[in-house]
Amino acid sequence: MAKRFIVGLHPGQDLAAVTRAVTAHGATWVGEPRAALPDVLVVAIPDDHDDEVFTAAVKRLDGVRYVEADALGWTS
């Protein structure tokens, strides 16, 4: 199973660059933004990946406004 996080972006960010950076920090899946939420990514990290390390690293990325655990929390 994987843990899901919501990554909020500043408007107009290069989604490909943010996706590459989030993946470099451990994300195994990055969902495309939805039309209603164009500046939000849903990402998944492995269950054994440290949540705090991941969120701290992603929060420091250019263009990222926030990172929070998804209310659903888990994917299968």
PDB file of N, CA, C and O in Angstrom:
ATOM      1  N   MET A   1       0.840  -1.180   0.000  1.00  0.00           N
ATOM      2  CA  MET A   1       0.000   0.000   0.000  1.00  0.00           C
ATOM      3  C   MET A   1       0.885   1.244   0.000  1.00  0.00           C
ATOM      4  O   MET A   1       2.063   1.186   0.352  1.00  0.00           O
ATOM      5  N   ALA A   2       0.312   2.333  -0.389  1.00  0.00           N
ATOM      6  CA  ALA A   2       1.042   3.597  -0.437  1.00  0.00           C
ATOM      7  C   ALA A   2       0.274   4.659   0.340  1.00  0.00           C
ATOM      8  O   ALA A   2      -0.937   4.555   0.537  1.00  0.00           O
ATOM      9  N   LYS A   3       1.002   5.679   0.776  1.00  0.00           N
ATOM     10  CA  LYS A   3       0.390   6.806   1.472  1.00  0.00           C
ATOM     11  C   LYS A   3       0.236   7.947   0.476  1.00  0.00           C
ATOM     12  O   LYS A   3       1.123   8.204  -0.337  1.00  0.00           O
ATOM     13  N   ARG A   4      -0.900   8.623   0.552  1.00  0.00           N
ATOM     14  CA  ARG A   4      -1.172   9.714  -0.383  1.00  0.00           C
ATOM     15  C   ARG A   4      -1.022  11.065   0.299  1.00  0.00           C
ATOM     16  O   ARG A   4      -1.321  11.239   1.481  1.00  0.00           O
ATOM     17  N   PHE A   5      -0.541  12.020  -0.507  1.00  0.00           N
ATOM     18  CA  PHE A   5      -0.379  13.390  -0.042  1.00  0.00           C
ATOM     19  C   PHE A   5      -0.931  14.348  -1.083  1.00  0.00           C
ATOM     20  O   PHE A   5      -0.931  14.058  -2.279  1.00  0.00           O
ATOM     21  N   ILE A   6      -1.399  15.487  -0.611  1.00  0.00           N
ATOM     22  CA  ILE A   6      -1.856  16.572  -1.471  1.00  0.00           C
ATOM     23  C   ILE A   6      -0.731  17.603  -1.513  1.00  0.00           C
ATOM     24  O   ILE A   6      -0.225  18.025  -0.473  1.00  0.00           O
ATOM     25  N   VAL A   7      -0.349  18.001  -2.717  1.00  0.00           N
ATOM     26  CA  VAL A   7       0.700  19.002  -2.899  1.00  0.00           C
ATOM     27  C   VAL A   7       0.069  20.198  -3.605  1.00  0.00           C
ATOM     28  O   VAL A   7      -0.326  20.107  -4.767  1.00  0.00           O
ATOM     29  N   GLY A   8      -0.021  21.312  -2.896  1.00  0.00           N
ATOM     30  CA  GLY A   8      -0.567  22.536  -3.471  1.00  0.00           C
ATOM     31  C   GLY A   8       0.547  23.366  -4.079  1.00  0.00           C
ATOM     32  O   GLY A   8       1.613  23.532  -3.486  1.00  0.00           O
ATOM     33  N   LEU A   9       0.287  23.884  -5.267  1.00  0.00           N
ATOM     34  CA  LEU A   9       1.295  24.646  -6.002  1.00  0.00           C
ATOM     35  C   LEU A   9       0.894  26.104  -6.143  1.00  0.00           C
ATOM     36  O   LEU A   9      -0.289  26.443  -6.109  1.00  0.00           O
ATOM     37  N   HIS A  10       1.890  26.956  -6.300  1.00  0.00           N
ATOM     38  CA  HIS A  10       1.613  28.335  -6.675  1.00  0.00           C
ATOM     39  C   HIS A  10       1.137  28.319  -8.126  1.00  0.00           C
ATOM     40  O   HIS A  10       1.594  27.483  -8.906  1.00  0.00           O
ATOM     41  N   PRO A  11       0.232  29.219  -8.508  1.00  0.00           N
ATOM     42  CA  PRO A  11      -0.278  29.234  -9.887  1.00  0.00           C
ATOM     43  C   PRO A  11       0.844  29.367 -10.917  1.00  0.00           C
ATOM     44  O   PRO A  11       1.829  30.072 -10.701  1.00  0.00           O
ATOM     45  N   GLY A  12       0.668  28.675 -12.035  1.00  0.00           N
ATOM     46  CA  GLY A  12       1.577  28.795 -13.163  1.00  0.00           C
ATOM     47  C   GLY A  12       2.865  28.006 -13.065  1.00  0.00           C
ATOM     48  O   GLY A  12       3.799  28.268 -13.823  1.00  0.00           O
ATOM     49  N   GLN A  13       2.945  27.060 -12.168  1.00  0.00           N
ATOM     50  CA  GLN A  13       4.169  26.266 -12.019  1.00  0.00           C
ATOM     51  C   GLN A  13       4.330  25.283 -13.174  1.00  0.00           C
ATOM     52  O   GLN A  13       3.351  24.866 -13.792  1.00  0.00           O
ATOM     53  N   ASP A  14       5.562  24.926 -13.449  1.00  0.00           N
ATOM     54  CA  ASP A  14       5.885  23.919 -14.455  1.00  0.00           C
ATOM     55  C   ASP A  14       5.593  22.551 -13.835  1.00  0.00           C
ATOM     56  O   ASP A  14       6.378  22.049 -13.031  1.00  0.00           O
ATOM     57  N   LEU A  15       4.470  21.956 -14.211  1.00  0.00           N
ATOM     58  CA  LEU A  15       4.041  20.697 -13.605  1.00  0.00           C
ATOM     59  C   LEU A  15       5.034  19.564 -13.838  1.00  0.00           C
ATOM     60  O   LEU A  15       5.235  18.725 -12.960  1.00  0.00           O
ATOM     61  N   ALA A  16       5.650  19.535 -15.004  1.00  0.00           N
ATOM     62  CA  ALA A  16       6.627  18.480 -15.296  1.00  0.00           C
ATOM     63  C   ALA A  16       7.826  18.592 -14.355  1.00  0.00           C
ATOM     64  O   ALA A  16       8.322  17.579 -13.863  1.00  0.00           O
ATOM     65  N   ALA A  17       8.288  19.802 -14.106  1.00  0.00           N
ATOM     66  CA  ALA A  17       9.431  20.000 -13.211  1.00  0.00           C
ATOM     67  C   ALA A  17       9.075  19.625 -11.774  1.00  0.00           C
ATOM     68  O   ALA A  17       9.867  18.984 -11.082  1.00  0.00           O
ATOM     69  N   VAL A  18       7.895  20.020 -11.332  1.00  0.00           N
ATOM     70  CA  VAL A  18       7.467  19.672  -9.974  1.00  0.00           C
ATOM     71  C   VAL A  18       7.296  18.159  -9.849  1.00  0.00           C
ATOM     72  O   VAL A  18       7.679  17.575  -8.835  1.00  0.00           O
ATOM     73  N   THR A  19       6.729  17.528 -10.863  1.00  0.00           N
ATOM     74  CA  THR A  19       6.551  16.072 -10.849  1.00  0.00           C
ATOM     75  C   THR A  19       7.900  15.367 -10.740  1.00  0.00           C
ATOM     76  O   THR A  19       8.049  14.427  -9.959  1.00  0.00           O
ATOM     77  N   ARG A  20       8.877  15.816 -11.517  1.00  0.00           N
ATOM     78  CA  ARG A  20      10.217  15.217 -11.443  1.00  0.00           C
ATOM     79  C   ARG A  20      10.820  15.390 -10.048  1.00  0.00           C
ATOM     80  O   ARG A  20      11.417  14.462  -9.502  1.00  0.00           O
ATOM     81  N   ALA A  21      10.662  16.567  -9.487  1.00  0.00           N
ATOM     82  CA  ALA A  21      11.239  16.843  -8.172  1.00  0.00           C
ATOM     83  C   ALA A  21      10.560  16.022  -7.076  1.00  0.00           C
ATOM     84  O   ALA A  21      11.232  15.485  -6.195  1.00  0.00           O
ATOM     85  N   VAL A  22       9.241  15.924  -7.129  1.00  0.00           N
ATOM     86  CA  VAL A  22       8.510  15.138  -6.132  1.00  0.00           C
ATOM     87  C   VAL A  22       8.892  13.661  -6.247  1.00  0.00           C
ATOM     88  O   VAL A  22       9.048  12.974  -5.238  1.00  0.00           O
ATOM     89  N   THR A  23       9.041  13.187  -7.469  1.00  0.00           N
ATOM     90  CA  THR A  23       9.453  11.802  -7.696  1.00  0.00           C
ATOM     91  C   THR A  23      10.864  11.565  -7.155  1.00  0.00           C
ATOM     92  O   THR A  23      11.149  10.507  -6.594  1.00  0.00           O
ATOM     93  N   ALA A  24      11.730  12.537  -7.324  1.00  0.00           N
ATOM     94  CA  ALA A  24      13.095  12.412  -6.807  1.00  0.00           C
ATOM     95  C   ALA A  24      13.120  12.300  -5.282  1.00  0.00           C
ATOM     96  O   ALA A  24      14.070  11.765  -4.709  1.00  0.00           O
ATOM     97  N   HIS A  25      12.079  12.804  -4.632  1.00  0.00           N
ATOM     98  CA  HIS A  25      11.991  12.731  -3.168  1.00  0.00           C
ATOM     99  C   HIS A  25      11.194  11.524  -2.693  1.00  0.00           C
ATOM    100  O   HIS A  25      10.878  11.419  -1.508  1.00  0.00           O
ATOM    101  N   GLY A  26      10.864  10.609  -3.606  1.00  0.00           N
ATOM    102  CA  GLY A  26      10.266   9.349  -3.178  1.00  0.00           C
ATOM    103  C   GLY A  26       8.872   9.045  -3.656  1.00  0.00           C
ATOM    104  O   GLY A  26       8.372   7.948  -3.407  1.00  0.00           O
ATOM    105  N   ALA A  27       8.214   9.979  -4.338  1.00  0.00           N
ATOM    106  CA  ALA A  27       6.865   9.687  -4.829  1.00  0.00           C
ATOM    107  C   ALA A  27       6.927   8.600  -5.899  1.00  0.00           C
ATOM    108  O   ALA A  27       7.755   8.652  -6.809  1.00  0.00           O
ATOM    109  N   THR A  28       6.051   7.630  -5.775  1.00  0.00           N
ATOM    110  CA  THR A  28       5.995   6.541  -6.752  1.00  0.00           C
ATOM    111  C   THR A  28       4.875   6.747  -7.754  1.00  0.00           C
ATOM    112  O   THR A  28       4.810   6.053  -8.768  1.00  0.00           O
ATOM    113  N   TRP A  29       3.994   7.694  -7.476  1.00  0.00           N
ATOM    114  CA  TRP A  29       2.880   8.017  -8.372  1.00  0.00           C
ATOM    115  C   TRP A  29       2.533   9.480  -8.176  1.00  0.00           C
ATOM    116  O   TRP A  29       2.484   9.966  -7.046  1.00  0.00           O
ATOM    117  N   VAL A  30       2.293  10.184  -9.276  1.00  0.00           N
ATOM    118  CA  VAL A  30       1.867  11.582  -9.233  1.00  0.00           C
ATOM    119  C   VAL A  30       0.688  11.718 -10.179  1.00  0.00           C
ATOM    120  O   VAL A  30       0.822  11.486 -11.380  1.00  0.00           O
ATOM    121  N   GLY A  31      -0.465  12.094  -9.644  1.00  0.00           N
ATOM    122  CA  GLY A  31      -1.666  12.253 -10.459  1.00  0.00           C
ATOM    123  C   GLY A  31      -1.680  13.593 -11.167  1.00  0.00           C
ATOM    124  O   GLY A  31      -1.145  14.583 -10.669  1.00  0.00           O
ATOM    125  N   GLU A  32      -2.295  13.610 -12.328  1.00  0.00           N
ATOM    126  CA  GLU A  32      -2.460  14.856 -13.080  1.00  0.00           C
ATOM    127  C   GLU A  32      -3.447  15.768 -12.346  1.00  0.00           C
ATOM    128  O   GLU A  32      -4.401  15.278 -11.743  1.00  0.00           O
ATOM    129  N   PRO A  33      -3.233  17.073 -12.388  1.00  0.00           N
ATOM    130  CA  PRO A  33      -4.194  17.989 -11.763  1.00  0.00           C
ATOM    131  C   PRO A  33      -5.557  17.887 -12.446  1.00  0.00           C
ATOM    132  O   PRO A  33      -5.639  17.620 -13.644  1.00  0.00           O
ATOM    133  N   ARG A  34      -6.595  18.096 -11.697  1.00  0.00           N
ATOM    134  CA  ARG A  34      -7.956  18.106 -12.248  1.00  0.00           C
ATOM    135  C   ARG A  34      -8.293  19.522 -12.686  1.00  0.00           C
ATOM    136  O   ARG A  34      -7.719  20.494 -12.195  1.00  0.00           O
ATOM    137  N   ALA A  35      -9.227  19.621 -13.610  1.00  0.00           N
ATOM    138  CA  ALA A  35      -9.614  20.934 -14.137  1.00  0.00           C
ATOM    139  C   ALA A  35     -10.086  21.866 -13.019  1.00  0.00           C
ATOM    140  O   ALA A  35      -9.792  23.061 -13.041  1.00  0.00           O
ATOM    141  N   ALA A  36     -10.811  21.326 -12.051  1.00  0.00           N
ATOM    142  CA  ALA A  36     -11.333  22.143 -10.958  1.00  0.00           C
ATOM    143  C   ALA A  36     -10.236  22.573  -9.979  1.00  0.00           C
ATOM    144  O   ALA A  36     -10.392  23.563  -9.263  1.00  0.00           O
ATOM    145  N   LEU A  37      -9.131  21.830  -9.950  1.00  0.00           N
ATOM    146  CA  LEU A  37      -8.018  22.131  -9.043  1.00  0.00           C
ATOM    147  C   LEU A  37      -6.700  22.059  -9.811  1.00  0.00           C
ATOM    148  O   LEU A  37      -5.909  21.140  -9.601  1.00  0.00           O
ATOM    149  N   PRO A  38      -6.463  23.024 -10.697  1.00  0.00           N
ATOM    150  CA  PRO A  38      -5.288  22.936 -11.573  1.00  0.00           C
ATOM    151  C   PRO A  38      -3.947  23.084 -10.858  1.00  0.00           C
ATOM    152  O   PRO A  38      -2.908  22.753 -11.429  1.00  0.00           O
ATOM    153  N   ASP A  39      -3.952  23.570  -9.636  1.00  0.00           N
ATOM    154  CA  ASP A  39      -2.703  23.791  -8.906  1.00  0.00           C
ATOM    155  C   ASP A  39      -2.534  22.812  -7.740  1.00  0.00           C
ATOM    156  O   ASP A  39      -1.880  23.119  -6.744  1.00  0.00           O
ATOM    157  N   VAL A  40      -3.139  21.629  -7.887  1.00  0.00           N
ATOM    158  CA  VAL A  40      -3.064  20.614  -6.832  1.00  0.00           C
ATOM    159  C   VAL A  40      -2.671  19.275  -7.445  1.00  0.00           C
ATOM    160  O   VAL A  40      -3.268  18.831  -8.426  1.00  0.00           O
ATOM    161  N   LEU A  41      -1.666  18.641  -6.859  1.00  0.00           N
ATOM    162  CA  LEU A  41      -1.259  17.295  -7.261  1.00  0.00           C
ATOM    163  C   LEU A  41      -1.572  16.332  -6.125  1.00  0.00           C
ATOM    164  O   LEU A  41      -1.453  16.685  -4.952  1.00  0.00           O
ATOM    165  N   VAL A  42      -1.967  15.127  -6.473  1.00  0.00           N
ATOM    166  CA  VAL A  42      -2.082  14.044  -5.501  1.00  0.00           C
ATOM    167  C   VAL A  42      -0.923  13.107  -5.795  1.00  0.00           C
ATOM    168  O   VAL A  42      -0.742  12.661  -6.928  1.00  0.00           O
ATOM    169  N   VAL A  43      -0.143  12.816  -4.766  1.00  0.00           N
ATOM    170  CA  VAL A  43       1.029  11.962  -4.946  1.00  0.00           C
ATOM    171  C   VAL A  43       0.975  10.811  -3.947  1.00  0.00           C
ATOM    172  O   VAL A  43       0.322  10.903  -2.908  1.00  0.00           O
ATOM    173  N   ALA A  44       1.667   9.735  -4.278  1.00  0.00           N
ATOM    174  CA  ALA A  44       1.748   8.583  -3.378  1.00  0.00           C
ATOM    175  C   ALA A  44       3.208   8.260  -3.110  1.00  0.00           C
ATOM    176  O   ALA A  44       4.066   8.359  -3.987  1.00  0.00           O
ATOM    177  N   ILE A  45       3.459   7.870  -1.862  1.00  0.00           N
ATOM    178  CA  ILE A  45       4.795   7.406  -1.487  1.00  0.00           C
ATOM    179  C   ILE A  45       4.650   6.009  -0.883  1.00  0.00           C
ATOM    180  O   ILE A  45       3.575   5.657  -0.396  1.00  0.00           O
ATOM    181  N   PRO A  46       5.705   5.219  -0.908  1.00  0.00           N
ATOM    182  CA  PRO A  46       5.629   3.881  -0.321  1.00  0.00           C
ATOM    183  C   PRO A  46       5.300   3.944   1.172  1.00  0.00           C
ATOM    184  O   PRO A  46       5.650   4.899   1.865  1.00  0.00           O
ATOM    185  N   ASP A  47       4.631   2.919   1.637  1.00  0.00           N
ATOM    186  CA  ASP A  47       4.228   2.836   3.034  1.00  0.00           C
ATOM    187  C   ASP A  47       5.413   2.949   3.988  1.00  0.00           C
ATOM    188  O   ASP A  47       5.276   3.488   5.087  1.00  0.00           O
ATOM    189  N   ASP A  48       6.562   2.448   3.580  1.00  0.00           N
ATOM    190  CA  ASP A  48       7.722   2.471   4.469  1.00  0.00           C
ATOM    191  C   ASP A  48       8.566   3.741   4.350  1.00  0.00           C
ATOM    192  O   ASP A  48       9.599   3.860   5.010  1.00  0.00           O
ATOM    193  N   HIS A  49       8.138   4.685   3.520  1.00  0.00           N
ATOM    194  CA  HIS A  49       8.857   5.953   3.359  1.00  0.00           C
ATOM    195  C   HIS A  49       8.484   6.877   4.522  1.00  0.00           C
ATOM    196  O   HIS A  49       7.323   6.911   4.929  1.00  0.00           O
ATOM    197  N   ASP A  50       9.440   7.615   5.055  1.00  0.00           N
ATOM    198  CA  ASP A  50       9.214   8.511   6.188  1.00  0.00           C
ATOM    199  C   ASP A  50       8.397   9.732   5.759  1.00  0.00           C
ATOM    200  O   ASP A  50       8.846  10.535   4.941  1.00  0.00           O
ATOM    201  N   ASP A  51       7.192   9.861   6.320  1.00  0.00           N
ATOM    202  CA  ASP A  51       6.290  10.969   5.981  1.00  0.00           C
ATOM    203  C   ASP A  51       6.929  12.332   6.229  1.00  0.00           C
ATOM    204  O   ASP A  51       6.852  13.224   5.385  1.00  0.00           O
ATOM    205  N   GLU A  52       7.555  12.483   7.383  1.00  0.00           N
ATOM    206  CA  GLU A  52       8.119  13.776   7.755  1.00  0.00           C
ATOM    207  C   GLU A  52       9.269  14.177   6.847  1.00  0.00           C
ATOM    208  O   GLU A  52       9.390  15.347   6.482  1.00  0.00           O
ATOM    209  N   VAL A  53      10.102  13.239   6.485  1.00  0.00           N
ATOM    210  CA  VAL A  53      11.210  13.528   5.571  1.00  0.00           C
ATOM    211  C   VAL A  53      10.656  13.941   4.212  1.00  0.00           C
ATOM    212  O   VAL A  53      11.131  14.908   3.617  1.00  0.00           O
ATOM    213  N   PHE A  54       9.658  13.216   3.719  1.00  0.00           N
ATOM    214  CA  PHE A  54       9.053  13.524   2.423  1.00  0.00           C
ATOM    215  C   PHE A  54       8.415  14.910   2.433  1.00  0.00           C
ATOM    216  O   PHE A  54       8.698  15.725   1.555  1.00  0.00           O
ATOM    217  N   THR A  55       7.557  15.187   3.416  1.00  0.00           N
ATOM    218  CA  THR A  55       6.866  16.477   3.429  1.00  0.00           C
ATOM    219  C   THR A  55       7.840  17.635   3.602  1.00  0.00           C
ATOM    220  O   THR A  55       7.670  18.677   2.969  1.00  0.00           O
ATOM    221  N   ALA A  56       8.853  17.475   4.442  1.00  0.00           N
ATOM    222  CA  ALA A  56       9.839  18.550   4.630  1.00  0.00           C
ATOM    223  C   ALA A  56      10.583  18.838   3.330  1.00  0.00           C
ATOM    224  O   ALA A  56      10.807  19.999   2.988  1.00  0.00           O
ATOM    225  N   ALA A  57      10.965  17.794   2.610  1.00  0.00           N
ATOM    226  CA  ALA A  57      11.699  17.975   1.351  1.00  0.00           C
ATOM    227  C   ALA A  57      10.820  18.624   0.291  1.00  0.00           C
ATOM    228  O   ALA A  57      11.269  19.524  -0.419  1.00  0.00           O
ATOM    229  N   VAL A  58       9.576  18.179   0.176  1.00  0.00           N
ATOM    230  CA  VAL A  58       8.687  18.711  -0.861  1.00  0.00           C
ATOM    231  C   VAL A  58       8.290  20.149  -0.547  1.00  0.00           C
ATOM    232  O   VAL A  58       8.149  20.957  -1.465  1.00  0.00           O
ATOM    233  N   LYS A  59       8.108  20.483   0.718  1.00  0.00           N
ATOM    234  CA  LYS A  59       7.769  21.862   1.093  1.00  0.00           C
ATOM    235  C   LYS A  59       8.849  22.850   0.660  1.00  0.00           C
ATOM    236  O   LYS A  59       8.555  24.021   0.418  1.00  0.00           O
ATOM    237  N   ARG A  60      10.084  22.392   0.561  1.00  0.00           N
ATOM    238  CA  ARG A  60      11.195  23.274   0.171  1.00  0.00           C
ATOM    239  C   ARG A  60      11.310  23.463  -1.340  1.00  0.00           C
ATOM    240  O   ARG A  60      12.100  24.291  -1.793  1.00  0.00           O
ATOM    241  N   LEU A  61      10.544  22.717  -2.124  1.00  0.00           N
ATOM    242  CA  LEU A  61      10.638  22.834  -3.583  1.00  0.00           C
ATOM    243  C   LEU A  61      10.073  24.164  -4.060  1.00  0.00           C
ATOM    244  O   LEU A  61       9.089  24.664  -3.516  1.00  0.00           O
ATOM    245  N   ASP A  62      10.706  24.730  -5.082  1.00  0.00           N
ATOM    246  CA  ASP A  62      10.188  25.956  -5.685  1.00  0.00           C
ATOM    247  C   ASP A  62       8.782  25.710  -6.205  1.00  0.00           C
ATOM    248  O   ASP A  62       8.518  24.705  -6.864  1.00  0.00           O
ATOM    249  N   GLY A  63       7.889  26.634  -5.902  1.00  0.00           N
ATOM    250  CA  GLY A  63       6.535  26.565  -6.429  1.00  0.00           C
ATOM    251  C   GLY A  63       5.544  25.808  -5.580  1.00  0.00           C
ATOM    252  O   GLY A  63       4.348  25.830  -5.869  1.00  0.00           O
ATOM    253  N   VAL A  64       6.007  25.133  -4.535  1.00  0.00           N
ATOM    254  CA  VAL A  64       5.097  24.372  -3.675  1.00  0.00           C
ATOM    255  C   VAL A  64       4.603  25.274  -2.548  1.00  0.00           C
ATOM    256  O   VAL A  64       5.395  25.890  -1.835  1.00  0.00           O
ATOM    257  N   ARG A  65       3.277  25.340  -2.401  1.00  0.00           N
ATOM    258  CA  ARG A  65       2.672  26.135  -1.328  1.00  0.00           C
ATOM    259  C   ARG A  65       2.491  25.325  -0.061  1.00  0.00           C
ATOM    260  O   ARG A  65       2.721  25.828   1.039  1.00  0.00           O
ATOM    261  N   TYR A  66       2.073  24.057  -0.209  1.00  0.00           N
ATOM    262  CA  TYR A  66       1.832  23.223   0.966  1.00  0.00           C
ATOM    263  C   TYR A  66       1.867  21.748   0.587  1.00  0.00           C
ATOM    264  O   TYR A  66       1.726  21.384  -0.580  1.00  0.00           O
ATOM    265  N   VAL A  67       2.057  20.916   1.593  1.00  0.00           N
ATOM    266  CA  VAL A  67       1.991  19.460   1.457  1.00  0.00           C
ATOM    267  C   VAL A  67       1.236  18.960   2.678  1.00  0.00           C
ATOM    268  O   VAL A  67       1.555  19.331   3.808  1.00  0.00           O
ATOM    269  N   GLU A  68       0.238  18.121   2.451  1.00  0.00           N
ATOM    270  CA  GLU A  68      -0.507  17.560   3.579  1.00  0.00           C
ATOM    271  C   GLU A  68      -0.939  16.138   3.254  1.00  0.00           C
ATOM    272  O   GLU A  68      -1.120  15.780   2.090  1.00  0.00           O
ATOM    273  N   ALA A  69      -1.098  15.342   4.290  1.00  0.00           N
ATOM    274  CA  ALA A  69      -1.581  13.979   4.098  1.00  0.00           C
ATOM    275  C   ALA A  69      -2.995  14.035   3.531  1.00  0.00           C
ATOM    276  O   ALA A  69      -3.808  14.848   3.971  1.00  0.00           O
ATOM    277  N   ASP A  70      -3.288  13.183   2.564  1.00  0.00           N
ATOM    278  CA  ASP A  70      -4.623  13.084   1.988  1.00  0.00           C
ATOM    279  C   ASP A  70      -5.558  12.509   3.045  1.00  0.00           C
ATOM    280  O   ASP A  70      -5.189  11.588   3.773  1.00  0.00           O
ATOM    281  N   ALA A  71      -6.761  13.050   3.126  1.00  0.00           N
ATOM    282  CA  ALA A  71      -7.739  12.555   4.097  1.00  0.00           C
ATOM    283  C   ALA A  71      -8.022  11.066   3.896  1.00  0.00           C
ATOM    284  O   ALA A  71      -8.306  10.353   4.858  1.00  0.00           O
ATOM    285  N   LEU A  72      -7.945  10.597   2.648  1.00  0.00           N
ATOM    286  CA  LEU A  72      -8.139   9.172   2.381  1.00  0.00           C
ATOM    287  C   LEU A  72      -6.916   8.386   2.829  1.00  0.00           C
ATOM    288  O   LEU A  72      -7.024   7.236   3.255  1.00  0.00           O
ATOM    289  N   GLY A  73      -5.760   9.016   2.729  1.00  0.00           N
ATOM    290  CA  GLY A  73      -4.534   8.488   3.286  1.00  0.00           C
ATOM    291  C   GLY A  73      -3.842   7.350   2.586  1.00  0.00           C
ATOM    292  O   GLY A  73      -2.614   7.360   2.507  1.00  0.00           O
ATOM    293  N   TRP A  74      -4.548   6.377   2.077  1.00  0.00           N
ATOM    294  CA  TRP A  74      -3.928   5.164   1.545  1.00  0.00           C
ATOM    295  C   TRP A  74      -4.440   4.873   0.149  1.00  0.00           C
ATOM    296  O   TRP A  74      -5.577   5.206  -0.187  1.00  0.00           O
ATOM    297  N   THR A  75      -3.611   4.259  -0.653  1.00  0.00           N
ATOM    298  CA  THR A  75      -4.033   3.756  -1.956  1.00  0.00           C
ATOM    299  C   THR A  75      -3.709   2.278  -1.995  1.00  0.00           C
ATOM    300  O   THR A  75      -2.933   1.786  -1.176  1.00  0.00           O
ATOM    301  N   SER A  76      -4.293   1.578  -2.928  1.00  0.00           N
ATOM    302  CA  SER A  76      -3.954   0.153  -3.036  1.00  0.00           C
ATOM    303  C   SER A  76      -3.453  -0.157  -4.416  1.00  0.00           C
ATOM    304  O   SER A  76      -3.116  -1.305  -4.707  1.00  0.00           O
TER     305      SER A  76
END
